[in-house]
Amino acid sequence: MVEARDGTWGTGPFDSDLAADFVDGLEGLAPQQVINVLEQAFQRVANAVSGDY
């Protein structure tokens, strides 16, 4: 998974380099690997506390 933060140019779902890099990082992974990466990402969001984002 890519952790680089290059910038955001709008408020839309695809207006962020980080979001685009995240999706690019899924390319080429096996289906189960994609599921694992998405589960980890959702878990991080679910466990976030105010101020973590």
Predicted model as a PDB file, atoms N, CA, C, CB and O in Angstrom, pLDDT in the B-factor column:
MODEL        1                                                                  
ATOM      1  N   MET A   1       0.846  -1.167   0.000  1.00 50.00           N  
ATOM      2  CA  MET A   1       0.000   0.000   0.000  1.00 50.00           C  
ATOM      3  C   MET A   1       0.895   1.234   0.000  1.00 50.00           C  
ATOM      4  CB  MET A   1      -0.965  -0.004   1.217  1.00 50.00           C  
ATOM      5  O   MET A   1       1.912   1.271   0.693  1.00 50.00           O  
ATOM      6  N   VAL A   2       0.519   2.227  -0.768  1.00 47.00           N  
ATOM      7  CA  VAL A   2       1.312   3.442  -0.909  1.00 47.00           C  
ATOM      8  C   VAL A   2       0.931   4.432   0.189  1.00 47.00           C  
ATOM      9  CB  VAL A   2       1.109   4.073  -2.309  1.00 47.00           C  
ATOM     10  O   VAL A   2      -0.255   4.658   0.431  1.00 47.00           O  
ATOM     11  N   GLU A   3       1.903   5.012   0.842  1.00 51.00           N  
ATOM     12  CA  GLU A   3       1.660   5.964   1.923  1.00 51.00           C  
ATOM     13  C   GLU A   3       2.078   7.390   1.549  1.00 51.00           C  
ATOM     14  CB  GLU A   3       2.402   5.524   3.173  1.00 51.00           C  
ATOM     15  O   GLU A   3       2.040   8.278   2.401  1.00 51.00           O  
ATOM     16  N   ALA A   4       2.471   7.625   0.304  1.00 49.00           N  
ATOM     17  CA  ALA A   4       2.912   8.964  -0.114  1.00 49.00           C  
ATOM     18  C   ALA A   4       1.750   9.937  -0.117  1.00 49.00           C  
ATOM     19  CB  ALA A   4       3.556   8.914  -1.508  1.00 49.00           C  
ATOM     20  O   ALA A   4       0.620   9.570  -0.441  1.00 49.00           O  
ATOM     21  N   ARG A   5       2.027  11.165   0.242  1.00 50.00           N  
ATOM     22  CA  ARG A   5       0.996  12.205   0.253  1.00 50.00           C  
ATOM     23  C   ARG A   5       1.460  13.351  -0.632  1.00 50.00           C  
ATOM     24  CB  ARG A   5       0.703  12.704   1.709  1.00 50.00           C  
ATOM     25  O   ARG A   5       2.293  14.165  -0.233  1.00 50.00           O  
ATOM     26  N   ASP A   6       0.906  13.403  -1.845  1.00 55.00           N  
ATOM     27  CA  ASP A   6       1.335  14.422  -2.796  1.00 55.00           C  
ATOM     28  C   ASP A   6       0.410  15.628  -2.833  1.00 55.00           C  
ATOM     29  CB  ASP A   6       1.432  13.828  -4.166  1.00 55.00           C  
ATOM     30  O   ASP A   6       0.878  16.743  -3.063  1.00 55.00           O  
ATOM     31  N   GLY A   7      -0.864  15.445  -2.618  1.00 67.00           N  
ATOM     32  CA  GLY A   7      -1.742  16.595  -2.650  1.00 67.00           C  
ATOM     33  C   GLY A   7      -3.179  16.239  -2.936  1.00 67.00           C  
ATOM     34  O   GLY A   7      -3.502  15.131  -3.364  1.00 67.00           O  
ATOM     35  N   THR A   8      -4.023  17.199  -2.690  1.00 70.00           N  
ATOM     36  CA  THR A   8      -5.446  17.107  -2.954  1.00 70.00           C  
ATOM     37  C   THR A   8      -5.852  18.367  -3.684  1.00 70.00           C  
ATOM     38  CB  THR A   8      -6.269  16.918  -1.643  1.00 70.00           C  
ATOM     39  O   THR A   8      -5.461  19.468  -3.297  1.00 70.00           O  
ATOM     40  N   TRP A   9      -6.629  18.215  -4.732  1.00 74.00           N  
ATOM     41  CA  TRP A   9      -7.002  19.387  -5.522  1.00 74.00           C  
ATOM     42  C   TRP A   9      -8.492  19.641  -5.541  1.00 74.00           C  
ATOM     43  CB  TRP A   9      -6.513  19.233  -6.923  1.00 74.00           C  
ATOM     44  O   TRP A   9      -8.948  20.536  -6.252  1.00 74.00           O  
ATOM     45  N   GLY A  10      -9.265  18.884  -4.783  1.00 77.00           N  
ATOM     46  CA  GLY A  10     -10.699  19.095  -4.710  1.00 77.00           C  
ATOM     47  C   GLY A  10     -11.312  18.227  -3.632  1.00 77.00           C  
ATOM     48  O   GLY A  10     -10.601  17.539  -2.899  1.00 77.00           O  
ATOM     49  N   THR A  11     -12.632  18.259  -3.534  1.00 77.00           N  
ATOM     50  CA  THR A  11     -13.336  17.515  -2.488  1.00 77.00           C  
ATOM     51  C   THR A  11     -13.978  16.238  -3.000  1.00 77.00           C  
ATOM     52  CB  THR A  11     -14.389  18.383  -1.863  1.00 77.00           C  
ATOM     53  O   THR A  11     -14.616  15.517  -2.233  1.00 77.00           O  
ATOM     54  N   GLY A  12     -13.820  15.949  -4.276  1.00 76.00           N  
ATOM     55  CA  GLY A  12     -14.411  14.750  -4.852  1.00 76.00           C  
ATOM     56  C   GLY A  12     -13.653  13.491  -4.463  1.00 76.00           C  
ATOM     57  O   GLY A  12     -12.527  13.567  -3.972  1.00 76.00           O  
ATOM     58  N   PRO A  13     -14.274  12.321  -4.682  1.00 70.00           N  
ATOM     59  CA  PRO A  13     -13.655  11.071  -4.270  1.00 70.00           C  
ATOM     60  C   PRO A  13     -12.365  10.732  -5.017  1.00 70.00           C  
ATOM     61  CB  PRO A  13     -14.627   9.966  -4.451  1.00 70.00           C  
ATOM     62  O   PRO A  13     -11.567   9.930  -4.530  1.00 70.00           O  
ATOM     63  N   PHE A  14     -12.150  11.323  -6.180  1.00 68.00           N  
ATOM     64  CA  PHE A  14     -10.942  11.037  -6.950  1.00 68.00           C  
ATOM     65  C   PHE A  14     -10.060  12.272  -7.098  1.00 68.00           C  
ATOM     66  CB  PHE A  14     -11.312  10.497  -8.324  1.00 68.00           C  
ATOM     67  O   PHE A  14      -9.225  12.336  -8.000  1.00 68.00           O  
ATOM     68  N   ASP A  15     -10.243  13.251  -6.218  1.00 78.00           N  
ATOM     69  CA  ASP A  15      -9.475  14.489  -6.258  1.00 78.00           C  
ATOM     70  C   ASP A  15      -8.324  14.474  -5.264  1.00 78.00           C  
ATOM     71  CB  ASP A  15     -10.377  15.671  -5.981  1.00 78.00           C  
ATOM     72  O   ASP A  15      -7.983  15.506  -4.686  1.00 78.00           O  
ATOM     73  N   SER A  16      -7.739  13.328  -5.070  1.00 77.00           N  
ATOM     74  CA  SER A  16      -6.657  13.178  -4.109  1.00 77.00           C  
ATOM     75  C   SER A  16      -5.599  12.239  -4.673  1.00 77.00           C  
ATOM     76  CB  SER A  16      -7.189  12.653  -2.759  1.00 77.00           C  
ATOM     77  O   SER A  16      -5.913  11.133  -5.112  1.00 77.00           O  
ATOM     78  N   ASP A  17      -4.356  12.678  -4.661  1.00 80.00           N  
ATOM     79  CA  ASP A  17      -3.266  11.808  -5.097  1.00 80.00           C  
ATOM     80  C   ASP A  17      -3.172  10.578  -4.214  1.00 80.00           C  
ATOM     81  CB  ASP A  17      -1.939  12.564  -5.088  1.00 80.00           C  
ATOM     82  O   ASP A  17      -2.864   9.490  -4.703  1.00 80.00           O  
ATOM     83  N   LEU A  18      -3.429  10.729  -2.930  1.00 81.00           N  
ATOM     84  CA  LEU A  18      -3.343   9.595  -2.012  1.00 81.00           C  
ATOM     85  C   LEU A  18      -4.379   8.535  -2.381  1.00 81.00           C  
ATOM     86  CB  LEU A  18      -3.544  10.060  -0.552  1.00 81.00           C  
ATOM     87  O   LEU A  18      -4.074   7.342  -2.385  1.00 81.00           O  
ATOM     88  N   ALA A  19      -5.598   8.965  -2.690  1.00 79.00           N  
ATOM     89  CA  ALA A  19      -6.640   8.012  -3.082  1.00 79.00           C  
ATOM     90  C   ALA A  19      -6.263   7.312  -4.383  1.00 79.00           C  
ATOM     91  CB  ALA A  19      -7.998   8.726  -3.235  1.00 79.00           C  
ATOM     92  O   ALA A  19      -6.423   6.098  -4.509  1.00 79.00           O  
ATOM     93  N   ALA A  20      -5.770   8.069  -5.337  1.00 80.00           N  
ATOM     94  CA  ALA A  20      -5.367   7.480  -6.618  1.00 80.00           C  
ATOM     95  C   ALA A  20      -4.200   6.511  -6.418  1.00 80.00           C  
ATOM     96  CB  ALA A  20      -4.977   8.586  -7.626  1.00 80.00           C  
ATOM     97  O   ALA A  20      -4.178   5.437  -7.019  1.00 80.00           O  
ATOM     98  N   ASP A  21      -3.242   6.880  -5.588  1.00 86.00           N  
ATOM     99  CA  ASP A  21      -2.105   6.001  -5.308  1.00 86.00           C  
ATOM    100  C   ASP A  21      -2.562   4.719  -4.614  1.00 86.00           C  
ATOM    101  CB  ASP A  21      -1.067   6.728  -4.440  1.00 86.00           C  
ATOM    102  O   ASP A  21      -2.045   3.636  -4.888  1.00 86.00           O  
ATOM    103  N   PHE A  22      -3.532   4.854  -3.716  1.00 89.00           N  
ATOM    104  CA  PHE A  22      -4.060   3.678  -3.017  1.00 89.00           C  
ATOM    105  C   PHE A  22      -4.671   2.700  -4.017  1.00 89.00           C  
ATOM    106  CB  PHE A  22      -5.114   4.096  -1.962  1.00 89.00           C  
ATOM    107  O   PHE A  22      -4.393   1.501  -3.975  1.00 89.00           O  
ATOM    108  N   VAL A  23      -5.501   3.221  -4.914  1.00 89.00           N  
ATOM    109  CA  VAL A  23      -6.141   2.372  -5.920  1.00 89.00           C  
ATOM    110  C   VAL A  23      -5.090   1.773  -6.852  1.00 89.00           C  
ATOM    111  CB  VAL A  23      -7.182   3.178  -6.731  1.00 89.00           C  
ATOM    112  O   VAL A  23      -5.171   0.594  -7.198  1.00 89.00           O  
ATOM    113  N   ASP A  24      -4.110   2.571  -7.259  1.00 91.00           N  
ATOM    114  CA  ASP A  24      -3.031   2.045  -8.109  1.00 91.00           C  
ATOM    115  C   ASP A  24      -2.296   0.904  -7.417  1.00 91.00           C  
ATOM    116  CB  ASP A  24      -2.038   3.164  -8.473  1.00 91.00           C  
ATOM    117  O   ASP A  24      -1.853  -0.042  -8.069  1.00 91.00           O  
ATOM    118  N   GLY A  25      -2.168   0.994  -6.107  1.00 93.00           N  
ATOM    119  CA  GLY A  25      -1.477  -0.048  -5.354  1.00 93.00           C  
ATOM    120  C   GLY A  25      -2.221  -1.370  -5.335  1.00 93.00           C  
ATOM    121  O   GLY A  25      -1.628  -2.409  -5.044  1.00 93.00           O  
ATOM    122  N   LEU A  26      -3.512  -1.345  -5.640  1.00 95.00           N  
ATOM    123  CA  LEU A  26      -4.299  -2.575  -5.676  1.00 95.00           C  
ATOM    124  C   LEU A  26      -4.118  -3.326  -6.995  1.00 95.00           C  
ATOM    125  CB  LEU A  26      -5.773  -2.259  -5.456  1.00 95.00           C  
ATOM    126  O   LEU A  26      -4.358  -4.531  -7.073  1.00 95.00           O  
ATOM    127  N   GLU A  27      -3.695  -2.603  -8.020  1.00 95.00           N  
ATOM    128  CA  GLU A  27      -3.534  -3.209  -9.332  1.00 95.00           C  
ATOM    129  C   GLU A  27      -2.480  -4.309  -9.288  1.00 95.00           C  
ATOM    130  CB  GLU A  27      -3.156  -2.149 -10.370  1.00 95.00           C  
ATOM    131  O   GLU A  27      -1.391  -4.125  -8.745  1.00 95.00           O  
ATOM    132  N   GLY A  28      -2.814  -5.419  -9.853  1.00 94.00           N  
ATOM    133  CA  GLY A  28      -1.874  -6.533  -9.917  1.00 94.00           C  
ATOM    134  C   GLY A  28      -1.916  -7.460  -8.718  1.00 94.00           C  
ATOM    135  O   GLY A  28      -1.275  -8.511  -8.727  1.00 94.00           O  
ATOM    136  N   LEU A  29      -2.662  -7.088  -7.681  1.00 96.00           N  
ATOM    137  CA  LEU A  29      -2.775  -7.970  -6.517  1.00 96.00           C  
ATOM    138  C   LEU A  29      -3.776  -9.084  -6.806  1.00 96.00           C  
ATOM    139  CB  LEU A  29      -3.202  -7.171  -5.258  1.00 96.00           C  
ATOM    140  O   LEU A  29      -4.706  -8.921  -7.596  1.00 96.00           O  
ATOM    141  N   ALA A  30      -3.565 -10.190  -6.164  1.00 97.00           N  
ATOM    142  CA  ALA A  30      -4.533 -11.282  -6.246  1.00 97.00           C  
ATOM    143  C   ALA A  30      -5.819 -10.839  -5.537  1.00 97.00           C  
ATOM    144  CB  ALA A  30      -3.958 -12.603  -5.608  1.00 97.00           C  
ATOM    145  O   ALA A  30      -5.770  -9.994  -4.643  1.00 97.00           O  
ATOM    146  N   PRO A  31      -6.964 -11.404  -5.928  1.00 97.00           N  
ATOM    147  CA  PRO A  31      -8.232 -10.990  -5.303  1.00 97.00           C  
ATOM    148  C   PRO A  31      -8.217 -11.035  -3.779  1.00 97.00           C  
ATOM    149  CB  PRO A  31      -9.344 -11.861  -5.802  1.00 97.00           C  
ATOM    150  O   PRO A  31      -8.723 -10.114  -3.139  1.00 97.00           O  
ATOM    151  N   GLN A  32      -7.654 -12.075  -3.185  1.00 98.00           N  
ATOM    152  CA  GLN A  32      -7.626 -12.153  -1.721  1.00 98.00           C  
ATOM    153  C   GLN A  32      -6.739 -11.063  -1.126  1.00 98.00           C  
ATOM    154  CB  GLN A  32      -7.130 -13.534  -1.271  1.00 98.00           C  
ATOM    155  O   GLN A  32      -7.027 -10.552  -0.043  1.00 98.00           O  
ATOM    156  N   GLN A  33      -5.672 -10.708  -1.820  1.00 98.00           N  
ATOM    157  CA  GLN A  33      -4.808  -9.627  -1.341  1.00 98.00           C  
ATOM    158  C   GLN A  33      -5.559  -8.293  -1.364  1.00 98.00           C  
ATOM    159  CB  GLN A  33      -3.524  -9.536  -2.201  1.00 98.00           C  
ATOM    160  O   GLN A  33      -5.414  -7.479  -0.452  1.00 98.00           O  
ATOM    161  N   VAL A  34      -6.363  -8.073  -2.410  1.00 97.00           N  
ATOM    162  CA  VAL A  34      -7.164  -6.846  -2.485  1.00 97.00           C  
ATOM    163  C   VAL A  34      -8.131  -6.796  -1.308  1.00 97.00           C  
ATOM    164  CB  VAL A  34      -7.941  -6.768  -3.832  1.00 97.00           C  
ATOM    165  O   VAL A  34      -8.278  -5.762  -0.657  1.00 97.00           O  
ATOM    166  N   ILE A  35      -8.783  -7.915  -1.043  1.00 97.00           N  
ATOM    167  CA  ILE A  35      -9.714  -7.978   0.086  1.00 97.00           C  
ATOM    168  C   ILE A  35      -8.991  -7.673   1.387  1.00 97.00           C  
ATOM    169  CB  ILE A  35     -10.386  -9.361   0.163  1.00 97.00           C  
ATOM    170  O   ILE A  35      -9.504  -6.917   2.211  1.00 97.00           O  
ATOM    171  N   ASN A  36      -7.816  -8.242   1.587  1.00 97.00           N  
ATOM    172  CA  ASN A  36      -7.047  -8.002   2.813  1.00 97.00           C  
ATOM    173  C   ASN A  36      -6.674  -6.532   2.966  1.00 97.00           C  
ATOM    174  CB  ASN A  36      -5.782  -8.857   2.820  1.00 97.00           C  
ATOM    175  O   ASN A  36      -6.804  -5.970   4.054  1.00 97.00           O  
ATOM    176  N   VAL A  37      -6.213  -5.906   1.887  1.00 97.00           N  
ATOM    177  CA  VAL A  37      -5.827  -4.489   1.934  1.00 97.00           C  
ATOM    178  C   VAL A  37      -7.047  -3.630   2.253  1.00 97.00           C  
ATOM    179  CB  VAL A  37      -5.189  -4.042   0.587  1.00 97.00           C  
ATOM    180  O   VAL A  37      -6.964  -2.723   3.081  1.00 97.00           O  
ATOM    181  N   LEU A  38      -8.180  -3.909   1.605  1.00 96.00           N  
ATOM    182  CA  LEU A  38      -9.393  -3.131   1.864  1.00 96.00           C  
ATOM    183  C   LEU A  38      -9.890  -3.334   3.290  1.00 96.00           C  
ATOM    184  CB  LEU A  38     -10.490  -3.512   0.872  1.00 96.00           C  
ATOM    185  O   LEU A  38     -10.318  -2.378   3.936  1.00 96.00           O  
ATOM    186  N   GLU A  39      -9.838  -4.559   3.785  1.00 97.00           N  
ATOM    187  CA  GLU A  39     -10.246  -4.813   5.169  1.00 97.00           C  
ATOM    188  C   GLU A  39      -9.379  -4.029   6.141  1.00 97.00           C  
ATOM    189  CB  GLU A  39     -10.171  -6.312   5.488  1.00 97.00           C  
ATOM    190  O   GLU A  39      -9.890  -3.460   7.106  1.00 97.00           O  
ATOM    191  N   GLN A  40      -8.077  -3.992   5.899  1.00 96.00           N  
ATOM    192  CA  GLN A  40      -7.175  -3.242   6.769  1.00 96.00           C  
ATOM    193  C   GLN A  40      -7.493  -1.749   6.721  1.00 96.00           C  
ATOM    194  CB  GLN A  40      -5.712  -3.487   6.366  1.00 96.00           C  
ATOM    195  O   GLN A  40      -7.485  -1.075   7.751  1.00 96.00           O  
ATOM    196  N   ALA A  41      -7.771  -1.238   5.527  1.00 93.00           N  
ATOM    197  CA  ALA A  41      -8.089   0.182   5.387  1.00 93.00           C  
ATOM    198  C   ALA A  41      -9.391   0.517   6.115  1.00 93.00           C  
ATOM    199  CB  ALA A  41      -8.196   0.566   3.898  1.00 93.00           C  
ATOM    200  O   ALA A  41      -9.465   1.517   6.829  1.00 93.00           O  
ATOM    201  N   PHE A  42     -10.413  -0.314   5.937  1.00 93.00           N  
ATOM    202  CA  PHE A  42     -11.688  -0.073   6.616  1.00 93.00           C  
ATOM    203  C   PHE A  42     -11.529  -0.191   8.135  1.00 93.00           C  
ATOM    204  CB  PHE A  42     -12.757  -1.065   6.115  1.00 93.00           C  
ATOM    205  O   PHE A  42     -12.159   0.552   8.887  1.00 93.00           O  
ATOM    206  N   GLN A  43     -10.697  -1.113   8.574  1.00 95.00           N  
ATOM    207  CA  GLN A  43     -10.460  -1.278  10.011  1.00 95.00           C  
ATOM    208  C   GLN A  43      -9.798  -0.039  10.599  1.00 95.00           C  
ATOM    209  CB  GLN A  43      -9.587  -2.515  10.275  1.00 95.00           C  
ATOM    210  O   GLN A  43     -10.146   0.398  11.697  1.00 95.00           O  
ATOM    211  N   ARG A  44      -8.836   0.529   9.860  1.00 91.00           N  
ATOM    212  CA  ARG A  44      -8.175   1.752  10.332  1.00 91.00           C  
ATOM    213  C   ARG A  44      -9.179   2.893  10.467  1.00 91.00           C  
ATOM    214  CB  ARG A  44      -7.039   2.159   9.371  1.00 91.00           C  
ATOM    215  O   ARG A  44      -9.113   3.674  11.416  1.00 91.00           O  
ATOM    216  N   VAL A  45     -10.103   2.988   9.523  1.00 86.00           N  
ATOM    217  CA  VAL A  45     -11.130   4.035   9.587  1.00 86.00           C  
ATOM    218  C   VAL A  45     -12.069   3.777  10.750  1.00 86.00           C  
ATOM    219  CB  VAL A  45     -11.926   4.107   8.266  1.00 86.00           C  
ATOM    220  O   VAL A  45     -12.396   4.692  11.506  1.00 86.00           O  
ATOM    221  N   ALA A  46     -12.504   2.528  10.895  1.00 90.00           N  
ATOM    222  CA  ALA A  46     -13.435   2.183  11.974  1.00 90.00           C  
ATOM    223  C   ALA A  46     -12.829   2.404  13.346  1.00 90.00           C  
ATOM    224  CB  ALA A  46     -13.876   0.742  11.843  1.00 90.00           C  
ATOM    225  O   ALA A  46     -13.547   2.729  14.292  1.00 90.00           O  
ATOM    226  N   ASN A  47     -11.523   2.234  13.471  1.00 91.00           N  
ATOM    227  CA  ASN A  47     -10.856   2.385  14.759  1.00 91.00           C  
ATOM    228  C   ASN A  47     -10.347   3.802  15.018  1.00 91.00           C  
ATOM    229  CB  ASN A  47      -9.713   1.424  14.846  1.00 91.00           C  
ATOM    230  O   ASN A  47      -9.815   4.082  16.092  1.00 91.00           O  
ATOM    231  N   ALA A  48     -10.505   4.679  14.060  1.00 89.00           N  
ATOM    232  CA  ALA A  48     -10.000   6.046  14.210  1.00 89.00           C  
ATOM    233  C   ALA A  48     -10.795   6.790  15.286  1.00 89.00           C  
ATOM    234  CB  ALA A  48     -10.076   6.806  12.860  1.00 89.00           C  
ATOM    235  O   ALA A  48     -12.005   6.613  15.425  1.00 89.00           O  
ATOM    236  N   VAL A  49     -10.101   7.601  16.017  1.00 87.00           N  
ATOM    237  CA  VAL A  49     -10.736   8.459  17.003  1.00 87.00           C  
ATOM    238  C   VAL A  49     -10.642   9.889  16.528  1.00 87.00           C  
ATOM    239  CB  VAL A  49     -10.090   8.294  18.397  1.00 87.00           C  
ATOM    240  O   VAL A  49      -9.822  10.205  15.665  1.00 87.00           O  
ATOM    241  N   SER A  50     -11.448  10.737  17.065  1.00 81.00           N  
ATOM    242  CA  SER A  50     -11.440  12.139  16.677  1.00 81.00           C  
ATOM    243  C   SER A  50     -10.034  12.705  16.775  1.00 81.00           C  
ATOM    244  CB  SER A  50     -12.404  12.948  17.550  1.00 81.00           C  
ATOM    245  O   SER A  50      -9.354  12.535  17.786  1.00 81.00           O  
ATOM    246  N   GLY A  51      -9.609  13.371  15.729  1.00 76.00           N  
ATOM    247  CA  GLY A  51      -8.275  13.949  15.697  1.00 76.00           C  
ATOM    248  C   GLY A  51      -7.278  13.101  14.943  1.00 76.00           C  
ATOM    249  O   GLY A  51      -6.186  13.574  14.629  1.00 76.00           O  
ATOM    250  N   ASP A  52      -7.623  11.850  14.642  1.00 65.00           N  
ATOM    251  CA  ASP A  52      -6.736  10.978  13.888  1.00 65.00           C  
ATOM    252  C   ASP A  52      -6.777  11.254  12.385  1.00 65.00           C  
ATOM    253  CB  ASP A  52      -7.095   9.538  14.151  1.00 65.00           C  
ATOM    254  O   ASP A  52      -5.929  10.767  11.636  1.00 65.00           O  
ATOM    255  N   TYR A  53      -7.736  12.014  11.961  1.00 61.00           N  
ATOM    256  CA  TYR A  53      -7.909  12.250  10.534  1.00 61.00           C  
ATOM    257  C   TYR A  53      -7.950  13.715  10.202  1.00 61.00           C  
ATOM    258  CB  TYR A  53      -9.158  11.592  10.044  1.00 61.00           C  
ATOM    259  O   TYR A  53      -8.092  14.080   9.035  1.00 61.00           O  
TER     260      TYR A  53                                                      
ENDMDL                                                                          
END                                                                             
